[in-house]
C-alpha cells in the first residue's frame, strides 16, 4: 500500500535521516542509494528516486513527484563503530514492524549516543592501536615505547578535538608537526632509539585510506560528483599531514636519514608484526567503541588482511601488497556480516585499512623526503596515492569474489 498524507511525510523524514547517518558513517553513496530504495519499497514506495551528494540528499517517492532536499551537515562528522552497527540494525529492521517515525527517532538516538567506553579506556585504546601499527612496522624497543607514548598524546588530542569541532581541520597538521618535531629532537642527539616507525604509527589514524577507497568505489559506480569530492577531501588530508611534517623539518634540525630509518629488522622478534595485528584489533575495539561481541570478528578480518598483504609482499613487493590484503579481507568481511553476531562489513573494514596502508607503504622513500629532495618527495606522494588506490581496487575485486562464493555456497 502506497503511503499518503502524514505517512508519506514520515517516510520521507525517515529516508532522509537514514541517508544522512549512512553518509556520516562513510558508506559509498551508490550503496546508500540502494539501501534507501529498498527501505522505501518496504514501506510501499517501490518507485522511489534517491540521489545522494556530499552535503545533501534528494528523495522523491514517485517519478514526477516533487522531490525533498535535505542538507546532511547536522549529521556529518563520522560515526563510531558501535553507531554504524546500530544504524545497520535499523536498516535491517525497516518494514511494517518499524513505523517510519520510530525509525527516525532511533536514527537520531544512534547519532547522539555516547561511546561504550569512558575517556580513559578510549585514550588507552588509541595507545594500543598505535603500538599495534608500530609492531607491524617491525620497530626497535625504543620505537615501540615512543610510539605508545605518542599514541596516548594523540588520543588525548583527539578527545579534545571531538569536543571542539572548530579545531578538527587543523588537528592533523598540529599532530603531524608535534610528533615529527619530537621525533627529530630525540633522534638527532641520540637521546632515544627512535626512527620513522615511531613517527608514522600515531599518524596512521589520520590517513584517509577508507575515504580514498570509497572514492574509487563511487567513481567506478558512476558517482562522479561524490567520488571526486571524496577524492579531493582525502587528498587534502594527506596534504595536511605532509605540511605538518614539512613544517617540522623547517623548525627542527632534521637528523641524518640513516639515523631515522637504518634500524635492524625484526629486532624485537619475528612475531612482532603478528602480535601487532592482534594489538591493533584490541586498540580499535576500545578507541572506536566497537559493538559488543565484535572483537573476534574484527580480529578475523584483520588476520585475513594481514595474511593477504604478507603473501602479496613476498611475491609482488610492497606497493601491490595492499591490493592482495584488500582482496583477501573483503570476502571475509562480507561473510562475517552474514553471521548472527557479525558486525556490518563497513565496521570491520576500518581497522583493516589502518593495517594495510602503513604495511603497503612501509618506509619506502621517506628518507628522500626528509632529505628535502623535491623529485623524491613527489614520487613518495604518488606512491602513497598508488598504494591506497591498490587497496581500493582490492576491495572492488573482492566483492565479486564474495558474491560468487555466496552463490556457490547457497547452491549447495
HELIX and SHEET records of a PDB file:
HELIX    1   1 UNK A    6  UNK A   25  1                                  20    
HELIX    2   2 UNK A   29  UNK A   42  1                                  14    
HELIX    3   3 UNK A   73  UNK A   75  5                                   3    
HELIX    4   4 UNK A   81  UNK A   93  1                                  13    
HELIX    5   5 UNK A  100  UNK A  112  1                                  13    
HELIX    6   6 UNK A  119  UNK A  136  1                                  18    
HELIX    7   7 UNK A  141  UNK A  163  1                                  23    
HELIX    8   8 UNK A  165  UNK A  167  5                                   3    
HELIX    9   9 UNK A  168  UNK A  188  1                                  21    
HELIX   10  10 UNK A  196  UNK A  201  1                                   6    
HELIX   11  11 UNK A  204  UNK A  206  5                                   3    
HELIX   12  12 UNK A  209  UNK A  220  1                                  12    
HELIX   13  13 UNK A  224  UNK A  251  1                                  28    
HELIX   14  14 UNK A  257  UNK A  261  1                                   5    
HELIX   15  15 UNK A  272  UNK A  287  1                                  16    
HELIX   16  16 UNK A  295  UNK A  316  1                                  22    
HELIX   17  17 UNK A  318  UNK A  337  1                                  20    
HELIX   18  18 UNK A  345  UNK A  361  1                                  17    
HELIX   19  19 UNK A  366  UNK A  370  1                                   5    
HELIX   20  20 UNK A  374  UNK A  411  1                                  38    
SHEET    1   A 3 UNK A  49  UNK A  52  0                                        
SHEET    2   A 3 UNK A  56  UNK A  60 -1                                        
SHEET    3   A 3 UNK A  68  UNK A  71 -1                                        
END                                                                             
